[in-house]
Amino acid sequence: MDRTKHLACADEALRKAENLAGDAEDAARSLDHRHKAEPLAAAGALWASIARTHTAIARALTETEPADG
């Protein structure tokens, strides 16, 4: 996997983390769904960690050379 693909995976993981954080916040505010807040937040934290990992790998790789032609 090259640097560009790692950055794309980081972007996707960050999007998932943001969505789950929003879902966790909504669940925490709801009396009927409050029990879902903690697992949603944990899943969001996992996706945030995945995003950080892909970003760190991309940072360690050299920039992808543009293709000729």
DSSP file (Angstrom, degrees, kcal/mol; ACC not computed):
  #  RESIDUE AA STRUCTURE BP1 BP2  ACC     N-H-->O    O-->H-N    N-H-->O    O-->H-N    TCO  KAPPA ALPHA  PHI   PSI    X-CA   Y-CA   Z-CA
    1    1 A M              0   0    0      0, 0.0     2,-0.1     0, 0.0     0, 0.0   0.000 360.0 360.0 360.0 130.1    0.0    0.0    0.0
    2    2 A D     >  -     0   0    0      1,-0.1     4,-2.1    59,-0.0     3,-0.2  -0.318 360.0 -93.4 -90.4 177.3    1.5    3.4   -1.0
    3    3 A R  H  > S+     0   0    0     59,-0.4     4,-2.3     1,-0.2     5,-0.2   0.877 122.7  53.7 -58.0 -43.2    1.3    6.7    0.8
    4    4 A T  H  > S+     0   0    0      1,-0.2     4,-2.1     2,-0.2    -1,-0.2   0.897 108.9  48.7 -61.5 -41.7   -1.8    7.9   -1.1
    5    5 A K  H  > S+     0   0    0      2,-0.2     4,-2.4     1,-0.2    -1,-0.2   0.883 109.9  51.9 -67.7 -37.9   -3.8    4.7   -0.2
    6    6 A H  H  X S+     0   0    0     -4,-2.1     4,-2.3     2,-0.2    -2,-0.2   0.907 110.1  49.1 -64.3 -40.0   -2.8    5.1    3.4
    7    7 A L  H  X S+     0   0    0     -4,-2.3     4,-2.3     2,-0.2    -2,-0.2   0.887 110.4  50.7 -66.0 -37.9   -4.1    8.7    3.4
    8    8 A A  H  X S+     0   0    0     -4,-2.1     4,-2.2     2,-0.2    -2,-0.2   0.908 110.9  48.6 -65.4 -41.0   -7.3    7.6    1.7
    9    9 A C  H  X S+     0   0    0     -4,-2.4     4,-2.6     2,-0.2    -2,-0.2   0.886 110.2  52.1 -65.0 -38.2   -7.8    4.9    4.4
   10   10 A A  H  X S+     0   0    0     -4,-2.3     4,-2.4     2,-0.2    -2,-0.2   0.914 109.2  49.8 -63.4 -42.8   -7.1    7.5    7.1
   11   11 A D  H  X S+     0   0    0     -4,-2.3     4,-2.1     2,-0.2    -2,-0.2   0.916 112.5  47.0 -61.4 -43.8   -9.7    9.8    5.6
   12   12 A E  H  X S+     0   0    0     -4,-2.2     4,-2.1     2,-0.2    -2,-0.2   0.916 112.7  48.7 -65.6 -43.6  -12.3    7.0    5.5
   13   13 A A  H  X S+     0   0    0     -4,-2.6     4,-2.4     1,-0.2    -1,-0.2   0.886 110.5  51.7 -64.5 -38.1  -11.5    5.9    9.1
   14   14 A L  H  X S+     0   0    0     -4,-2.4     4,-2.6     2,-0.2    -1,-0.2   0.898 107.6  52.3 -65.2 -39.7  -11.8    9.5   10.3
   15   15 A R  H  X S+     0   0    0     -4,-2.1     4,-2.3     2,-0.2    -2,-0.2   0.916 110.9  47.5 -60.9 -43.3  -15.2    9.9    8.6
   16   16 A K  H  X S+     0   0    0     -4,-2.1     4,-2.5     2,-0.2    -2,-0.2   0.905 111.1  51.2 -65.0 -41.0  -16.4    6.7   10.4
   17   17 A A  H  X S+     0   0    0     -4,-2.4     4,-2.2     1,-0.2    -2,-0.2   0.912 110.6  48.8 -62.5 -42.8  -15.0    8.0   13.7
   18   18 A E  H  X S+     0   0    0     -4,-2.6     4,-2.1     2,-0.2    -1,-0.2   0.915 111.8  48.8 -63.6 -43.5  -16.8   11.3   13.3
   19   19 A N  H  X S+     0   0    0     -4,-2.3     4,-2.3     1,-0.2    -2,-0.2   0.916 112.7  47.5 -63.0 -43.0  -20.1    9.6   12.4
   20   20 A L  H  X S+     0   0    0     -4,-2.5     4,-2.6     2,-0.2    -1,-0.2   0.862 108.7  54.6 -68.7 -34.5  -19.9    7.3   15.4
   21   21 A A  H  X S+     0   0    0     -4,-2.2     4,-2.2     2,-0.2    -1,-0.2   0.915 110.0  47.2 -63.1 -41.9  -19.0   10.1   17.7
   22   22 A G  H  X S+     0   0    0     -4,-2.1     4,-2.4     2,-0.2    -2,-0.2   0.901 112.0  49.8 -64.5 -41.5  -22.2   11.9   16.6
   23   23 A D  H  X S+     0   0    0     -4,-2.3     4,-2.5     2,-0.2    -2,-0.2   0.899 110.7  50.3 -63.8 -40.2  -24.2    8.8   17.0
   24   24 A A  H  X S+     0   0    0     -4,-2.6     4,-2.4     2,-0.2    -2,-0.2   0.899 110.1  50.1 -65.0 -40.6  -22.8    8.3   20.5
   25   25 A E  H  X S+     0   0    0     -4,-2.2     4,-1.4     2,-0.2    -2,-0.2   0.927 111.6  48.1 -63.5 -44.7  -23.7   11.9   21.4
   26   26 A D  H  X S+     0   0    0     -4,-2.4     4,-0.7     1,-0.2     3,-0.3   0.919 112.3  49.1 -61.4 -43.2  -27.2   11.5   20.1
   27   27 A A  H >< S+     0   0    0     -4,-2.5     3,-0.9     1,-0.2     6,-0.3   0.886 107.2  55.2 -64.6 -38.5  -27.6    8.2   22.1
   28   28 A A  H 3< S+     0   0    0     -4,-2.4    -1,-0.2     1,-0.2    -2,-0.2   0.803 107.9  49.8 -65.1 -28.4  -26.2    9.8   25.3
   29   29 A R  H 3< S+     0   0    0     -4,-1.4     2,-0.5    -3,-0.3    -1,-0.2   0.590  98.5  82.1 -85.0 -11.2  -28.9   12.5   25.0
   30   30 A S    <X  -     0   0    0     -3,-0.9     4,-0.7    -4,-0.7     3,-0.1  -0.817  64.8-154.1-100.8 129.8  -31.7   10.0   24.5
   31   31 A L  T  4 S+     0   0    0     -2,-0.5     3,-0.3     1,-0.2     4,-0.2   0.866  98.5  48.9 -66.1 -34.8  -33.3    8.3   27.5
   32   32 A D  T  4 S+     0   0    0      1,-0.2    -1,-0.2     2,-0.1     3,-0.1   0.744 122.2  31.3 -76.9 -23.7  -34.3    5.3   25.3
   33   33 A H  T >4 S+     0   0    0     -6,-0.3     3,-2.1    -7,-0.2     4,-0.5   0.237  79.4 112.0-120.7  12.4  -30.9    4.8   23.7
   34   34 A R  G >X S+     0   0    0     -4,-0.7     3,-1.4    -3,-0.3     4,-0.5   0.827  72.7  64.8 -58.1 -31.9  -28.5    6.0   26.4
   35   35 A H  G 34 S+     0   0    0      1,-0.3    -1,-0.3    -4,-0.2     3,-0.1   0.681  97.5  56.9 -65.6 -16.8  -27.2    2.4   26.8
   36   36 A K  G <> S+     0   0    0     -3,-2.1     4,-2.0    -9,-0.2    -1,-0.3   0.609  85.7  82.4 -87.4 -13.1  -25.9    2.5   23.2
   37   37 A A  H <> S+     0   0    0     -3,-1.4     4,-2.6    -4,-0.5     5,-0.2   0.921  88.7  48.8 -62.0 -48.0  -23.7    5.6   23.8
   38   38 A E  H  X S+     0   0    0     -4,-0.5     4,-2.4     1,-0.2    -1,-0.2   0.933 113.0  44.7 -63.5 -48.3  -20.7    3.8   25.4
   39   39 A P  H  > S+     0   0    0      0, 0.0     4,-2.2     0, 0.0    -1,-0.2   0.885 114.5  50.6 -64.6 -34.4  -20.3    1.1   22.7
   40   40 A L  H  X S+     0   0    0     -4,-2.0     4,-2.3     2,-0.2    -2,-0.2   0.918 111.2  48.2 -65.9 -41.5  -20.7    3.7   19.9
   41   41 A A  H  X S+     0   0    0     -4,-2.6     4,-2.3    -5,-0.2    -1,-0.2   0.890 110.9  51.4 -64.6 -38.9  -18.1    5.9   21.5
   42   42 A A  H  X S+     0   0    0     -4,-2.4     4,-2.0     2,-0.2    -2,-0.2   0.904 110.1  48.6 -64.9 -41.2  -15.7    2.9   21.8
   43   43 A A  H  X S+     0   0    0     -4,-2.2     4,-2.2     2,-0.2    -2,-0.2   0.905 110.9  51.0 -65.2 -40.3  -16.2    2.0   18.2
   44   44 A G  H  X S+     0   0    0     -4,-2.3     4,-2.2     1,-0.2    -2,-0.2   0.897 108.3  51.9 -62.3 -40.5  -15.5    5.7   17.2
   45   45 A A  H  X S+     0   0    0     -4,-2.3     4,-2.1     2,-0.2    -1,-0.2   0.880 108.0  52.4 -63.8 -37.8  -12.4    5.7   19.3
   46   46 A L  H  X S+     0   0    0     -4,-2.0     4,-2.2     2,-0.2    -2,-0.2   0.934 109.8  47.5 -62.7 -45.9  -11.2    2.5   17.5
   47   47 A W  H  X S+     0   0    0     -4,-2.2     4,-2.2     1,-0.2    -2,-0.2   0.862 109.9  53.6 -65.1 -34.4  -11.8    4.1   14.1
   48   48 A A  H  X S+     0   0    0     -4,-2.2     4,-2.3     2,-0.2    -1,-0.2   0.897 108.4  50.1 -64.9 -39.4   -9.9    7.3   15.2
   49   49 A S  H  X S+     0   0    0     -4,-2.1     4,-2.2     2,-0.2    -2,-0.2   0.893 109.1  51.3 -64.5 -40.2   -7.0    5.0   16.3
   50   50 A I  H  X S+     0   0    0     -4,-2.2     4,-2.5     2,-0.2    -2,-0.2   0.908 109.3  51.0 -62.5 -41.9   -7.0    3.4   12.8
   51   51 A A  H  X S+     0   0    0     -4,-2.2     4,-2.3     1,-0.2    -2,-0.2   0.922 110.1  49.0 -62.1 -44.0   -7.0    6.8   11.2
   52   52 A R  H  X S+     0   0    0     -4,-2.3     4,-2.4     2,-0.2    -1,-0.2   0.885 110.6  51.7 -62.4 -38.3   -4.0    7.9   13.3
   53   53 A T  H  X S+     0   0    0     -4,-2.2     4,-2.3     2,-0.2    -2,-0.2   0.937 110.6  46.3 -65.2 -47.1   -2.2    4.6   12.4
   54   54 A H  H  X S+     0   0    0     -4,-2.5     4,-2.5     1,-0.2    -1,-0.2   0.886 112.6  51.7 -63.0 -37.6   -2.7    5.1    8.7
   55   55 A T  H  X S+     0   0    0     -4,-2.3     4,-2.4    -5,-0.2    -1,-0.2   0.914 109.4  49.4 -65.1 -42.3   -1.6    8.7    9.0
   56   56 A A  H  X S+     0   0    0     -4,-2.4     4,-1.5     2,-0.2    -2,-0.2   0.902 112.1  48.1 -64.0 -41.2    1.6    7.7   10.8
   57   57 A I  H  X S+     0   0    0     -4,-2.3     4,-1.3     2,-0.2     3,-0.2   0.933 111.9  49.5 -64.3 -44.8    2.4    5.1    8.2
   58   58 A A  H  < S+     0   0    0     -4,-2.5     3,-0.3     1,-0.2    -2,-0.2   0.892 108.6  53.3 -61.4 -39.3    1.8    7.6    5.4
   59   59 A R  H  < S+     0   0    0     -4,-2.4    -1,-0.2     1,-0.2    -2,-0.2   0.846 108.1  51.1 -64.4 -33.1    4.0   10.1    7.1
   60   60 A A  H  < S+     0   0    0     -4,-1.5    -1,-0.2    -3,-0.2    -2,-0.2   0.731  99.7  78.7 -77.0 -22.5    6.8    7.5    7.2
   61   61 A L  S  < S-     0   0    0     -4,-1.3     2,-0.1    -3,-0.3     3,-0.1  -0.521  88.0-109.2 -85.3 153.9    6.5    6.7    3.5
   62   62 A T        -     0   0    0     -2,-0.2   -59,-0.4     1,-0.1    -1,-0.1  -0.413  46.2 -86.2 -75.0 158.1    8.0    8.9    0.8
   63   63 A E        -     0   0    0      1,-0.1     2,-0.3    -2,-0.1    -1,-0.1  -0.364  48.7-105.2 -64.4 144.0    5.7   10.9   -1.4
   64   64 A T        -     0   0    0     -3,-0.1    -1,-0.1     1,-0.1     3,-0.0  -0.541  33.2-123.2 -72.2 130.7    4.4    9.0   -4.4
   65   65 A E        -     0   0    0     -2,-0.3     2,-0.1     1,-0.1    -1,-0.1  -0.543  30.5-108.3 -72.4 137.2    6.1   10.1   -7.6
   66   66 A P        -     0   0    0      0, 0.0     2,-0.2     0, 0.0    -1,-0.1  -0.403  37.1-108.9 -65.3 143.2    3.6   11.3  -10.3
   67   67 A A        -     0   0    0     -2,-0.1     2,-0.3     1,-0.1    -3,-0.0  -0.496  31.4-121.6 -73.5 140.0    3.2    8.9  -13.2
   68   68 A D              0   0    0      1,-0.2    -1,-0.1    -2,-0.2    -3,-0.0  -0.581 360.0 360.0 -80.0 142.1    4.7   10.0  -16.5
   69   69 A G              0   0    0     -2,-0.3    -1,-0.2     0, 0.0    -2,-0.0   0.444 360.0 360.0  86.3 360.0    2.6   10.3  -19.5
